Amino acid sequence: MRRRSVFAIIVAAGSGSRCPGPQSKQFSEINGRPVFIWSVEAFQEAERVTGIIVVGPGNDDAALTKMRSLTEPFSKVLKVTAGGKSRTESVNNGVAELKNIDHPALDDPILIHDGVRPLITPQLIDLVAENVTSNQAAIPTTTPTATVKKITGNKIVRTINREETGLAQTPQGVPYSLLCQALSHWAADPTPGITDEGSLLENLPPESRDLLTVINIPGDPDNLKVTFPRDLQQAEAILKKRGKKQETKLPTTYKPRIATGFGYDVHAFKTGRKLILGGLEIPHHSGLDGHSDADVLIHALVDAIFGAVGAGDIGHHFPDNDPVHKNRCSLDFLEQAVLIVEERGFYLEAADITVVAEQPKLNTHIPAMLQKLRGVMNQPCQLNIKATTSEGLGFTGRREGIAAYAIATVSAN
């Protein structure tokens, strides 16, 4: 039989209004690491998990860039994507990304986890996964330790048998086909009050609900959700009990004092598009073909910057199959690349770019290009742009497109 794949969607898209601070609670630190990274690490270590989608804030490009940088060491992370206005919308976005990247089988378990539950264990993750079948979902719960009351308005109506109640935790496991069905039904009529996958399944029409079972998995009392500032201290105390000391860090690599990266990009001409180079619109009869604005100069520069700080390439951070980047201004890519340089503890010292094109002539535009680039880089650096031709040789010589080369040098802060 085919071994089922198990995919996780870690939802870390909230604003964290009840846990105030200079940043959202998923970026608050426990033992020197962001809250959501503890969850990512647990799913990375879970034996049954195949791949992970992390869903971050939908209205904060800087936060998404930071998440992508922080999750790079984890090989199971397939994508960091933007969330929505509600938890269910964020889950829906995560499932859509998963479908684009790695089409799951109908009965593959999809585990939805709150990114602010940092104390989840690989053991509980695997237990939830193994209890998901084609018509069965699995939710971990704990039994309340206090007496539970039903309240209407400001009146206590009656006492509820706490042995018949459960406090839901995550991850909540749902087979892929059933999760897609529940999300489609919700999308057709976005019902308020959907707070987890259990209530999402309960929202299905009766004829569908009758065909499924939601099984209870014994939860972990330590699997707390970070909601208030005091929860951070409680989480640290639990980690100390587990032996997770403060010196536990993300996987690290050698950090040089000075590093240089190389970038190269090429785009073909295409009629009906504007020619954008260095963030500047250049008068020409054709533009360049690409998913974004196809600014070949900036793309080469961004690749060189990523190379210098060991951050992969432009396609990893801004994939050309992501509709968010359709016709996007490449100056945004440069701005986020410089943020990553700063986050990794480097300073951009210098960059040198060469653009190869027979037409149009670019020398008179270089000062304006430099001004555009410096306007988004947020730090002084030596910046140089050169324009040349290939003397009629190759695809650039035949005026089929434009190529660009770049070198960027960074120094450690």
C-alpha positions, 0 to 999 in steps of 0.5 A, spaced: 500 500 500 502 507 498 504 510 504 500 516 506 503 523 506 502 527 512 502 535 511 502 540 516 499 547 515 502 552 521 497 558 522 501 564 524 497 570 521 494 573 527 495 580 530 496 578 537 492 583 540 491 580 547 499 579 547 501 586 546 508 588 544 512 591 539 511 585 534 505 580 533 505 574 538 508 569 533 514 573 533 515 574 541 521 570 543 521 564 548 528 562 550 531 566 545 527 564 539 520 566 536 514 562 538 512 560 531 519 557 530 518 552 536 512 549 532 516 548 526 521 545 529 516 540 532 513 538 525 520 538 522 522 532 527 515 528 527 517 522 523 510 522 519 510 529 517 512 530 509 511 537 508 510 544 512 506 550 509 507 556 514 501 561 513 504 568 516 500 575 516 497 577 510 498 584 510 505 585 512 510 583 507 516 584 512 513 579 517 513 574 511 520 576 509 522 574 516 518 568 516 521 565 510 528 567 513 527 564 519 524 557 516 530 556 511 534 551 515 528 547 516 527 542 510 520 540 510 518 547 510 515 547 503 512 555 503 511 561 507 505 564 504 500 570 506 494 569 511 487 572 510 482 576 515 480 570 519 483 563 521 479 559 516 481 564 510 488 563 512 487 555 512 484 556 506 490 560 503 495 554 506 491 549 503 491 552 496 499 553 496 499 546 498 495 544 492 500 548 488 506 545 490 504 537 492 498 535 490 496 531 496 492 524 495 484 524 497 486 521 504 492 524 506 492 527 513 492 535 513 494 537 520 492 544 522 496 547 527 496 554 531 503 557 530 502 560 537 502 553 540 509 552 541 510 546 546 507 541 541 511 535 541 512 530 535 509 524 539 502 528 539 503 530 532 504 523 529 498 520 534 493 525 531 496 523 524 495 516 525 488 517 527 486 520 520 482 516 515 478 517 509 472 519 513 475 520 520 478 527 523 482 527 529 482 532 534 486 532 541 483 535 547 484 535 555 478 535 560 477 541 564 480 541 571 475 546 574 467 545 574 464 548 568 458 552 568 453 554 562 452 561 562 446 566 559 448 573 559 450 574 566 446 568 569 449 561 571 444 556 568 447 550 570 453 545 571 455 541 565 458 535 566 466 536 565 467 529 564 463 530 557 467 536 555 473 537 552 478 543 551 480 543 543 488 543 542 491 543 535 494 540 531 487 538 528 487 532 523 483 532 517 483 528 510 485 532 504 478 531 501 474 532 507 478 539 508 477 541 501 470 540 501 469 543 508 473 549 506 469 550 499 462 549 503 465 555 508 467 559 502 460 559 499 457 562 505 463 564 510 459 563 516 462 567 522 464 563 529 468 558 525 474 557 530 477 551 529 477 545 524 472 541 528 467 547 528 469 547 520 466 540 519 460 541 524 458 547 519 458 542 513 451 540 511 447 534 515 448 529 509 456 530 509 456 530 517 453 524 517 458 520 513 464 523 518 467 521 524 471 526 529 475 522 534 478 525 540 485 524 541 488 525 549 491 532 548 497 534 552 496 539 558 502 542 556 500 544 549 498 551 551 496 557 546 500 563 547 495 568 548 497 573 554 504 575 556 504 571 562 503 565 557 510 566 555 513 565 562 509 559 563 512 556 556 519 557 558 518 554 565 515 548 561 521 548 556 526 548 562 522 542 565 523 538 559 530 540 559 530 545 553 535 550 555 536 557 553 542 555 549 538 551 544 538 555 537 536 554 530 541 551 526 547 555 524 552 556 519 558 560 518 558 567 518 563 571 515 566 577 516 565 579 509 562 576 503 560 577 496 554 574 492 553 574 484 547 575 480 545 574 473 538 574 470 535 575 463 529 576 460 526 576 453 523 582 449 515 582 449 511 587 445 505 590 449 509 591 456 513 597 459 521 597 459 522 597 466 530 597 468 533 599 475 525 601 477 525 606 472 521 606 465 525 607 459 522 609 453 522 603 448 518 599 443 518 593 447 518 591 454 521 585 458 517 578 459 516 576 466 511 574 471 513 581 475 515 587 472 521 583 469 526 588 471 532 584 469 537 589 473 534 589 480 533 581 479 540 580 478 542 585 484 537 581 488 540 575 487 547 577 488 545 580 495 541 573 497 548 570 495 552 574 499 548 573 505 547 565 504 539 566 503 538 562 497 535 566 490 530 570 488 525 565 486 525 562 493 523 568 496 518 571 490 516 565 486 514 566 479 508 562 480 505 566 486 499 571 483 501 576 489 508 577 485 504 578 478 506 585 475 509 587 482 514 592 482 521 589 483 523 595 487 519 591 493 524 585 492 530 589 493 527 593 499 525 586 502 532 583 500 536 589 504 531 587 510 534 580 510 541 583 510 539 586 516 536 581 519 542 576 518 546 581 521 550 584 515 551 591 512 551 592 504 557 595 503 557 595 495 554 593 489 556 593 482 551 591 476 552 591 468 546 591 464 548 588 457 543 590 451 544 593 444 538 597 445 536 602 448 542 606 450 542 606 457 547 611 459 543 617 460 538 613 465 543 611 469 543 617 474 536 616 475 536 608 476 541 609 482 537 614 485 531 609 484 535 604 487 538 608 493 531 610 495 529 603 497 535 601 500 535 604 507 542 604 508 548 608 504 552 603 500 557 604 494 552 603 488 555 602 481 551 601 474 554 600 467 551 599 461 554 595 455 553 591 449 555 584 446 557 587 439 552 584 436 553 577 438 548 572 442 541 573 444 543 580 446 546 582 440 540 579 436 536 584 440 532 578 443 532 581 450 537 584 456 541 580 460 544 583 467 550 581 472 551 583 479 556 583 484 554 585 492 559 585 498 556 585 505 560 585 511 558 583 518 555 588 523 
